[in-house]
Amino acid sequence: MKKSLLAVAAIGAFASAAQAQSSVTVYGILDEGFNGSNQRLQSGTTVNKATTSGIAGGNQSTNRLGFKGNEDLGGGATAFFTYEIAVGMNDANSLTTVANQNRQAFVGLGKKGLGNASMGTQYTPMHGQVGLTSGNGQNNVMGDIIYTSANTRNYDVNNAAVASPNSALSTSSNAGYTVRTANMLKFESEVIGGFQGQAFYTANGTNTTQTAASPTAQTGGKNDRNGYGAALNFSIGKFLAVANYQAFKADNPFSGANGVTSGTPAPFVTAVQSGVNISDKQYYVGATYDFGILKAYAQYINRKAASEIDSTSYMKRTAQQIGVKANLTPTIEAFASIGSGSYTPTGTVENKQNLQAYQLGSSYYLSKRTNLYAIYGANNASYNATTGAAYNGNQYAVGVRHTF
């Protein structure tokens, strides 16, 4: 009897140890509030206005549901995965609509002392660096000129044919920089002497007409979509600095399209798989310093998407932004930012635009997982021409966010 009890106890102890070596975490964000915006676009004698208001989700943070897993393989090695999907708070089919795509889906291996490697749909290192050096928290309200949300796109202020200001905004899913890509292999080192490095490569190539005799006779050919990037973080005490470069390219020798349009500046992103014979290069540097009372931020970004067929056809966007964030009380946090930049679209009709943006916000934390928020931001774009062209927009959002 004693031996049986000992055997059962040993089996139970072994099972507990095995279970402790592997874990899966369910996490997510649910954010809902009241959202309102005013936009005005003037091009020549045409003035278009739009005012919106209503209940909306994802104002402070995009809603999501995710699963993370980690397994101890022994000897300092680990295996891990992440699967994350967007959630539509106001959609009856919140997990099945096209808009609610995979946000992340990757698997990887890690080794203590070296770092980790992962493959799948992932955030670019640049997106992580922007998050580390931004006081705005990458929210989805107007006014952040670096992390451009769905309401802060590039502005075509000279398009007089638009029916409303919204249709004058670029429909790209990532106007400021490429946030994430599919088909990514990413490496991340451990922190050594305050330095941490990251690098990635992404590729998706197919060849549907290997025997094509004439570029004008075929529409297929070899379709190569690839990209790469490198990032470096450095931290010492209360100071953090980051630098990043990433480039994407889409090639098809059997297509004469240059792929550079105001709606598709990125050739390879999860949601927008468009853009042909285009090269997209992006740079980012940022820094933060924690003064104790408040934390200061400085950011600069540069992006140029150019045709590989016609060098005169390109889009270029640059922006810089400074900001502060402070804990006014143990439960109240406030932030502010101001930025400027320029946008040079392609073509003979569109012209260079000067951009300005600012944002103010505050959060009241009811607990570690739940907070109330209020955010206000504004964007402006102007072009000094005889026709007179300008865009002005502002947006506010108040709501509640719960993380789990």
LUMSE-119884 format. One record per residue (C-alpha): residue in three letters; x, y, z. Coordinates in steps of 0.1 Angstrom, whole numbers, plus 5000, padded with zeros to 4 digits. Layout:
AlaXYZ
...
//
This chain:
Met500050005000
Lys502950235009
Lys504650164976
Ser501350244957
Leu500950574975
Leu504650664968
Ala504150574931
Val501050794928
Ala502851084946
Ala505851044923
Ile503651044892
Gly501751354905
Ala505051534912
Phe506351454877
Ala503151574861
Ser503251894880
Ala506851954870
Ala506051884833
Gln503052114835
Ala505152394850
Gln507552374820
Ser504852474795
Ser502252744798
Val499652924776
Thr498253264784
Val495053414771
Tyr495153794768
Gly493354084751
Ile492154444750
Leu488554564749
Asp488254934743
Glu484955114737
Gly483955484739
Phe482355784723
Asn484255924693
Gly483656244673
Ser485556424645
Asn485356734623
Gln487156754589
Arg487457034563
Leu489057004529
Gln489457304506
Ser490757274471
Gly490357574449
Thr486757694453
Thr485557354465
Val485057304502
Asn484056974517
Lys483156914553
Ala482456614574
Thr481356574610
Thr481056234626
Ser480156114661
Gly479055794678
Ile480055494698
Ala483255334685
Gly485855084696
Gly489655084697
Asn490155454704
Gln493055424728
Ser494055074718
Thr493054844690
Asn490754564703
Arg492254214702
Leu492253864715
Gly495453664717
Phe497153344729
Lys500753314740
Gly502552994747
Asn505952914762
Glu507652574767
Asp510952514786
Leu512952274764
Gly515852244789
Gly519352364787
Gly518352724785
Ala516252664753
Thr512552754749
Ala509852734724
Phe507152994721
Phe504153104699
Thr501753394696
Tyr498353404679
Glu496453724679
Ile493353844661
Ala491554174659
Val488154204675
Gly485354424663
Met483354554693
Asn480454684672
Asp480354394646
Ala477954104650
Asn480453884633
Ser483454024652
Leu485753734645
Thr484853654609
Thr484853984589
Val487754074566
Ala488654374587
Asn489354154617
Gln492453984603
Asn495353814620
Arg497354064639
Gln500153824648
Ala500653454642
Phe504153324647
Val506253044663
Gly509853064675
Leu512752924695
Gly514953094720
Lys518253024737
Lys519453184769
Gly522553404763
Leu521853434726
Gly518253554720
Asn515353414699
Ala514153364664
Ser510553354652
Met508653304619
Gly505253414608
Thr503153724607
Gln504753974631
Tyr505254334640
Thr508254494624
Pro511054604649
Met510254964639
His506754934653
Gly508154814686
Gln510655104687
Val507955364679
Gly506055224709
Leu509055254732
Thr509755614722
Ser506255754720
Gly504255904749
Asn500955864730
Gly500855494733
Gln500155444696
Asn496455524700
Asn494055554671
Val493055924675
Met494156204652
Gly497256404661
Asp500156154662
Ile502256234631
Ile504555934636
Tyr502155654643
Thr499455744618
Ser496155584627
Ala493155524604
Asn492255884608
Thr495656044602
Arg496655944566
Asn498556134540
Tyr496556424526
Asp495856484489
Val494656844494
Asn494656924456
Asn492056664446
Ala489056884440
Ala486856594428
Val486556434462
Ala483056404477
Ser484256434514
Pro487456484533
Asn487656114541
Ser488056014505
Ala491056254502
Leu492956044527
Ser495255764517
Thr493755424521
Ser497055264530
Ser496955054562
Asn500355194573
Ala500955544561
Gly503755634585
Tyr505655314584
Thr505054934578
Val503654804611
Arg503754434604
Thr504254184576
Ala503553824569
Asn506253564559
Met508753714584
Leu511853554599
Lys512853774629
Phe515953754652
Glu516153934685
Ser519353934707
Glu519453954744
Val520454284761
Ile524254314763
Gly525854614779
Gly522654814773
Phe522554724736
Gln519854504719
Gly519754424682
Gln516954294660
Ala516854194623
Phe514254044600
Tyr513753914565
Thr510453864548
Ala509753704514
Asn506953564492
Gly508053474457
Thr506053284430
Asn506653234393
Thr503553154372
Thr504953204337
Gln508553084336
Thr508453034298
Ala506953374290
Ala508453494257
Ser507353864257
Pro506654104286
Thr503854254266
Ala502253914260
Gln502153784296
Thr500653914328
Gly502253664351
Gly505953624355
Lys507953614387
Asn506353804415
Asp508853874443
Arg507854054474
Asn510554084499
Gly511854304527
Tyr514554324554
Gly515454544583
Ala517754604613
Ala517154784646
Leu519354874675
Asn518254984710
Phe520555134736
Ser519555214772
Ile521555344801
Gly519955464833
Lys516955674825
Phe517955724788
Leu516855514758
Ala517755564722
Val516655364691
Ala517555354655
Asn515955154627
Tyr516055094589
Gln513654874569
Ala513154834532
Phe510554644511
Lys510354564474
Ala507854424450
Asp509054314415
Asn507254184385
Pro509054204351
Phe505854134332
Ser504054444346
Gly504554794335
Ala502854944365
Asn505055144388
Gly502955064419
Val503355414434
Thr499955564442
Ser498755764471
Gly496655464483
Thr499355194483
Pro502755314495
Ala503654984511
Pro504354684488
Phe504154414514
Val501854434545
Thr499354204559
Ala496254384548
Val497354544515
Gln499154304491
Ser499354564463
Gly502154764447
Val504254644418
Asn507854734408
Ile508154954439
Ser510855004464
Asp509855134499
Lys512555254523
Gln511855364559
Tyr514055514586
Tyr513355584622
Val515255724652
Gly513855804686
Ala514855874722
Thr513355914757
Tyr514556044790
Asp512855994823
Phe513156304845
Gly511056144873
Ile508356404873
Leu507856354836
Lys509156154807
Ala510256334775
Tyr510156184740
Ala511756284706
Gln511056104673
Tyr511956134636
Ile510755924607
Asn511455924569
Arg509755714543
Lys510155704505
Ala508255474481
Ala509655494446
Ser509055334412
Glu511755094400
Ile510655174364
Asp510455554366
Ser512755724391
Thr510756044389
Ser507655874403
Tyr507755854441
Met506155944474
Lys508056084503
Arg506956154538
Thr509056294567
Ala507956384602
Gln509356484636
Gln507556484670
Ile508256574706
Gly506156484736
Val505956444773
Lys504056204796
Ala503556244834
Asn501956064863
Leu500056344879
Thr498856114907
Pro499255744914
Thr496155684893
Ile496155974867
Glu498455984837
Ala498556264811
Phe500456314779
Ala500956574751
Ser502756584718
Ile503356814688
Gly504756734655
Ser505356864619
Gly506456714586
Ser505956714549
Tyr504356484523
Thr505456484486
Pro503056274465
Thr503756144431
Gly502256284398
Thr501956624382
Val498756734399
Glu499556664435
Asn502156884452
Lys504156894484
Gln502156944515
Asn503257074549
Leu501856874578
Gln501256964615
Ala499656764643
Tyr499256774680
Gln497556554707
Leu496556574743
Gly495256294765
Ser494756154800
Ser493955824816
Tyr492455754850
Tyr493255404862
Leu490455234882
Ser492754934886
Lys495854784869
Arg493654654841
Thr490954904837
Asn491155274829
Leu489055564817
Tyr490555784790
Ala490056114772
Ile492056204740
Tyr491956504717
Gly494056554686
Ala494256754654
Asn495856734619
Asn496557014594
Ala497957004559
Ser498557304537
Tyr499957374502
Asn500857724491
Ala499357754457
Thr497258004438
Thr494257764440
Gly494457764478
Ala494357414492
Ala494257304529
Tyr493057024552
Asn492057064588
Gly490756784610
Asn490256724647
Gln489056434667
Tyr488156354704
Ala487456024721
Val486355934757
Gly485955574768
Val486955284789
Arg489655024782
His490054684799
Thr493054464794
Phe493154094804
//
